[in-house]
């Protein structure tokens, strides 16, 4: 059975104290309200990683991830943070290739392949993001675009390493726009992703990979989205900044 995951990407929000308050609320609420088979991830800014990880360390269903990392293990890269540094503060996951990283920081498929290797070498779990802009969706080439991102950044991995990756599909046209992909659109893309993985690694492995939906998921639409056969959870943005909303999403399976 695939792991059900609800990951909260705080983006560049919450200072240290705000982050600790939010994390404490989520940890306490999750203990009482969220079923054991659902894994919650808190993904704060770097400044809060250790504090949030410390708050969650005794939790059985709340884990911590980073929003990014550098592809190198160490060196003269001022302002950057390596996967090993992230591991050292207690985080277990690292988001790679978020649409905002691709858009604003020009992250390429080749760079993300190197970052994926760096994360796996530290024994951490990459959450690999893929998705399409509105013009690609309107042109009808979204499936080939998204599967190409996965192929160029992940298909160099052995089957053993690929099994360790979580994939998050972001319909970029539905993020922060008030638009949401319909459950049918989400399922269509998730199924296409799983089928493409199967073409390389086989059906058995493809069925093990958790695929998250990352496009304006909120309490009002989470249940419908999570009911889709190939949607195994969500990469949550704005709604993850409110503990009640985040927990309600996690209770939507």
N, C-alpha and C positions, 0 to 999 in steps of 0.2 A: 504493500500500500504506500502510495506516494505521501511524502511529508506535506502537511498543510502548514503554510507559512503566511503570517501577516507581518510585514516589515514596515516600520515607520521611519521614513527619511525626513529628518527635520530640516535639511538643507541649511542655509545660513540664518538660522533662527535660534533663539534662546541663548542667553549667557549662561555661565556656569550654574548660578543659583536657580535660574528658571528651569534649566535642564534637569537639575537634581530634583526639583519639586515635581516636574512632570514624570520623570522616571520613577520616583517613589510612588506616585499615584498609580502608575501603570502596573508596577510590580505587585502592589497590594491588591489592586482590583483583579489582576489576572489570577492570583492565587485562589480567589473565591469564586470567580465567574467564568473563567475560560477552561474549556475541556482540555484534558491532558494531551490529546493528539494534535492540538494546534500549537505551533511554536510562534512566539512573538519575538520580533527583533526590534531593538531600539538603535537607530543610526544617527547619533548626534554629531555636531561639529567636533573637530579634533580636541578643542579645549576642554570638552566635557567627557571625553572617552573613558578616562580612568575612573572618574567619579561615578559615572553611570554604570560602568562595569562592576565597580565595587558594590553599588546598590543592588545589582542583579545577580551577584555571584552565588547566592544561596537559593535563587529561584529555580524551580524545575521546568519552567516554560517561558522564561524571558531571557533573551540573549542579546549580545551587543555587537554592532558592526560599525565599520568606518565608511565614510562616503567616498573615499578615494585612497590611492597610495601611489608611490613612485615605483617605477619598474626596476630600479637598482636596489641592491641590498644596503649600500652605504656609499659615501663619497661626498664630493664637493658640489652639492646640489642645494644651495641655500634656500630655505623655506619649504623644502620637501620632506616627506615622511615615508619611511619604508614599511613594507609589510611586517618585517620583523619587529619594528618599533611598535606597531599597532598590536601585534601579538603580545608583546611584553606588558601591555596594560590590561590585558584580559579580554580583548575583543576576539571574536571567532569568525566574523564575516567581513568581507570588503566589497562594496558596490563598485563595479567597473563599467565605464562606458555609458553612464547616465546621459540622457539626451542633452542636458545642460552642459556637461563636460564636452560632449562632441561639438555642440554648437558654439559655446563661448571660448573653449580652450583648444579647439581644433584637434581633438583626440582622434587618431586614425585607427583603422582596424589592426594595422601592424603594431602600433603602440599597445593596443589593448591585448593583443596576443602575448606581448612581453609582460604586461602587468598580470595577466592571468597566470603565467608561469611563475612569477614572483610570489603571488598569493599561495598557489598550490605548494610551492617549495617550502613555505612556512607552515604547512599543514592547516591553513585556513580555507574557508569556503568562499569562492567568488560568487557574487550575484551579478551576472553578466546582463547588461541592459541592451536591448535592441528595439528598433522602431522606425517609423516613417513620418516624414513631414506631410503637410496637407497636399502639396503639389504631387507628391508620389502617390498618395491615396487617390487623388482625383484622376491621375493617369492610369490607375488600375494596375500598377506595377509593385504594389506593396509587398506581396509575398516574395517575389524574387529579390527585392531590396533587403528585406529582413533576413531571409535565409542566407543571403550573401554575407551580411554582417557576421552571422554565426559561423559560417563556413570559413571566412578569412581569419577570424580571431580565435576559434575554438577547435576546428577540425584537425589541427596538428597534434592534438592531445591523444594520448593512449586512451583506450576504453576505460581503464582503471581510473585515470584522472578525470575523464569527462563525467563519470558518474558522480564526482564530487561537486559539480557545478550546478548552481541554481540559475535559471534564466528568467528575466523579467521583460515582458513585452510592453513597450510604451507607444501607444498611438500618440505621437507628439502633437498632433492636431487636436487632441482632446485634453491636453494638460494645461490647466490654468485658463482655459477658454470658456468654461461652462458647458462645453460639449463633452459627451461621453460616448465611447463606442458602445453600440448595442451589444447585448449578450451574444447575439448571433455573429456580429463582427469579431468580438473577442474570441469566441469559440473557433471561428473559421481560421483566425491567425494562429491561435495556440495549436490547433490540429495540424496546420501546415508546418509549424515549427517542429512538432513531435514527429511528423512524417519525414521531415528532412533529416532529423537526427537518426531516425531508423534507417534511412538510405545509406548512412555511413557506418553506424554502429549496431544496427539490428533492432528489431522490435522490442526485445526483452529489455535492453538498456534504455531505449527511448521511453518506455513505460515507467521507468524509475525516476526520471528527471522531473523535478518540481518546476512548473511554469507559473509565474506570477503575472497578474495583470496590473499595469501601472498607469492607468489613465483616469484620474479624477474619480477614484473609488471612494465611496462614503457610505454611512450607515443606510441611507435610503436605497442604494442600488447594490450593495455588497452581496446580499443573499441571492439575488437573481444572477449576478456574475459568477459567484462561487458555485452555483448549481450546474454550471457548464462542465461537461465531461473532462475537458482538458485544462481547466482553470483551477490551479491548486492553491490560490491565495492572492495576495495583493502586495504591491509596493506602493505604500500610501504616502502622499505628500501632505497637503494642508490639513487633512483630517487627523493626522497623527500628532498634531500639536495640541489636541484636546483629548485628554485621557478618556473621557466618557465616549467620545466618538470612536476613538481607536479601539477600545474594548468592545464596543458594540459591533464594529466591523469584524473583530476576531470571533464574535459569537454568532456570526452569520452563516457558518457552515451547517 
